[in-house]
Amino acid sequence: MNQLLPKPRGKLSENRALNDLTWLRVGGPADYLFQPADIEDLQHFLRDLPAAVPVFPMGVGSNLIVRDGGLRAVVIRLGRGFNGISVDGNTVTAGAAALDAHVARKAADAGVDLTFLRTIPGSIGGAVRMNAGCYGSYTADVLRKATIVTRQGEVLDLSPEDLNFRYRQSDLPDGAVLVSATFEGPAGDPEELHTRMAAQLQKRDETQPTKDRSAGSTFRNPAGFSSTGRADDVHDLKAWKVIDDAGMRGASRGGAQMSPKHSNFLINTGSATASDLEGLGEEVRKKVYETSGITLEWEIMRVGDPLKE
């Protein structure tokens, strides 16, 4: 396949292990990893890449299991040059590689309320792709446009309607790479916004295994909405509750465990394989279905091939 690939200005690595690029620290190699130098480099690479070669855009790997056999694709990972953040009035534009937490902080500095992003792990590209949200707010609520590079190398702006946002889902053209997003948030007092984010962080650290290797929430809430964080929030159909009811808090398989601190967090205790993690997740889904009749849907994206025996 090497002869078929374009020669970019950015870094193109063959047979590149991905385990060090995901928060769960598991997974086999990608056929290639491409880190574009800038948007023009990305345009030319995608335009000249044979249509038969699969592309997988990858953020910071905060919500991802790469299976142990790796990925038969060109993985595209954006870095410097794609992480800028600018504020104009109540409008915030961020590169897809900008971390959600950094965007929330910079917006707050300018008196723009994007505080819900502060506790969401990962980057803006993933937040848009997954319609990330918490405390009753979603990316879809504040997004004004998303800029992508298509497989044909074209730069296009997509509206929220184009993305067809749903709970933890959106629609992007096949093979397209999201490069930036523009948000509009309500005005707020910077000091109050930072105080609110500090309280959110404290609550997160008290209730979630933030010191462990996890990928955030493992399964979507069956009711199809995020926690509001309010005292009167209903927990009957939260994923952690049905997992608890099924007796799977703290369950383990190999080096994988459902966190004793928060049962909807799948963690790598140190020696887990991707097979351990995904297998434990499937055990949880089976047990929850047996006890409640509810089929949990994965929130963590799982990609690639199992390891051949």
Disulfide bonds with the S-S distance in Angstrom:
none
